[in-house]
Amino acid sequence: MQIQSTINNIRQIVKSKPMTAPSFRTTATDGCKVHTNMPVKYKSGKAILSSIYVEETLGYEPTIFTKIKNFLGKTMGEYHYTINPKTKTINKGYIETDPKYRNKGVGEIMRLSSIMELKENHISAIELDALPEAIQFHSKYKFEPNLKKKESTVAILESISELPKLDKESKTKAKELIAQIHHNKPPYTEELNTNDEKAVNGFMTEYIETHKNNWQDANFHQLLPMKLTSERVQKNSDFFNKLFQKHGIDYVV
């Protein structure tokens, strides 16, 4: 009985071990904040999450480089993106996880890293062009379709309408939206009008959710503009805060 009691006490101590409280450093020139190095938990162990900030040089936008390394110094994943100081958006992001560490929460930790920097820098949104195979990943973290350009929107809808294994209802809706876009005036503008933009992005949001379990049949193999706003992060604060806790990060949005 005493041995079991001791084991239970040890388990309780391990469970109650404090999480990492992130601290942030401010760049001297434009005041951008990035978190300092911190230990994080992933599915198979612990690692170090780091971010560095490169200020605007030679016409290049300010860029944040995020890495996760194991305790042997092996890079498990990288994420880099730019900050547009005028629009207060994070964009041109690219996440890459070493194949050995996929499905272990590494990509998820890097997404949380960007959300911390979104909040600390009062960024209005994270915008990206999602690779076809990454659309479901970004959707999981509350990103929404952000189609605005007529040409690329029609191209995506046409691809959906031609998918051989897709349900008839989705194909029909895609064709109807194409006809709607072509019918509405003015016909030669590059941007979708407000009504078409709302209709298309609503359709795409539902499409991604409906086909998340058969994405191999529904994947339209084109880049999809997506967006996560600060308001949407706040609206889903419970979701994100549970992820921070899961990875041993003492941070709330």
Secondary structure, DSSP 4 states (H G I P E B T S, - for coil): -HHHHHHHHHHHHHHTPPPB---EEE-TTT--EEEPPEEEEETTEEEEEEEEEE--BTTBPPEEEEEEE-TTS-EEEEEEEEEETTTTEEEEEEEEE-GGGTTTTHHHHHHHHHHHHHHHTT--EEEEEE-GGGHHHHHHTT-EE---BHHHHHHHHHHHHT-TTS-HHHHHHHHHHHHHHHHSS-TT-SBPPHHHHHHHHHHHHHHHHHTTTSHHHH---S-EEEEEEHHHHHHTHHHHHHHHHHTTB----
